[in-house]
Amino acid sequence: MTAHDVAQALPDIDSLRDLCRSMAMAEAILNPDGERYHSYNAKWSETEELASMSNGSGDEYDIVFAPIGAYLRGFDHESPLSPYHHDDVPTPWPGVLDSVPEPFQCYVDEPDFTDEDGTPVVTVCVWREADARSWSAGRIAFPEGHPDPDGSDWLFELLLTPTPEAFQEFAEDYYETTVDIEAVRHLYDLRPLDRAQIARLNPSASVEEVAEAAAVIGYPMAEDLVSDPAA
């Protein structure tokens, strides 16, 4: 799988945004006090939201949701397309960013997505303008002999398999705990978060902290969580 396959397989922008919020909300309950694999910031800027993944080993992706559309960049540190693997001066692999449309160019150089020298930290990039019918990727000559040259096959596995069961399998392995599938289904349906669902996923989670996380994520909450200052 490559960026070209991802561009064909990703859901539409609104569906992807909802999926990212659901995953982030589930992890905010499962691991309220620790580093999370998936996160979401509905207030990244006045007009933009940001979904992120970081596995703690240098691999990551970010998806910007903006009025102009959505921009996704991913980085697999072991990929042969890494800016640090093929040149004395780090530079993105030819084609990965060359075709990014002007409206998204600000994200190519976004400090959160570049290193201390301003080099884009990227091995895979796709984008979709708000009025476009599909996602796009650059024209890239991938090195031969690599089944997953840019990291697409595993970086976006949960985005391309958007089911509660896929998330449950991931979370039980990553967090080494039992994950209630009905609670995950509740979140994947974007049904309002309530105390019962929090308890089903993590009985020891602070309801107040989870409610604060939900506000950052932009996940809908039941009235009692929104109105109760001592949630």
Protein Blocks (a to p, Z undefined) as FASTA:
>chain_A
ZZklmmmmpccfklmmmmmmmmmmmmmmmmmmbccfbdcdfklbmmbccddddehnopac
dddddfkbccdddddfkbckbfklmcfbdcddehjlmmgcfklmmmmmgmklccfkopac
dfbdcdddfkbcbdcdddddddehiablnommmmmmmmmmccfklmmmmmmmmnopacdf
klmmmmmnopacdfklmmmmommbcfklmmmmmmmnopacdfklmmmmkZZ
